[in-house]
């Protein structure tokens, strides 16, 4: 298996991103709507992500793309949200690629890049049903924290998410 994790630096690097982002959001939002009762729209979330895509570009952010044989199989985003603090968003590995260590590789790279940029704290939120993701985050040193308002999470959803941080 030849897998490459690369930093997207501009729109030319984003081939396949819309497809995998909508795949992730469709899966995530369907479950989140079911447990929360809140009506969410995939296209609203996808549109917001693309409207704010510049936040994820270097030098202060990261938009990591994982490709196997040229096909986009995973993504992970990092964006600044405060002094020396960043947030991980949209970390996703396609179901058929799970169990191969790609999620851990993406997370390791995001942490390493956050250190390189100069961040001292990484925050993230994750839906309650993403138990395998929580286990991965814990294995990498993340700990539970209270809801933080600096992120993009809709306050109506805060009771359906886990919030975590890593001091680096």
Secondary structure, DSSP 4 states (H G I P E B T S, - for coil): --EEEEE--SGGG-TTHHHHHHHHHHHHHHHHHHHH-----HHHHHHHHHHTGGGGSTTT-EEEEEEETTEEEEEEEEEEEETTEEEEEEEEE-GGGTTSSHHHHHHHHHHHHHHHHT-SEEEEEEETT-HHHHHHHHHTT-EEE---TTSS--GGGGGGEEEEEEE-
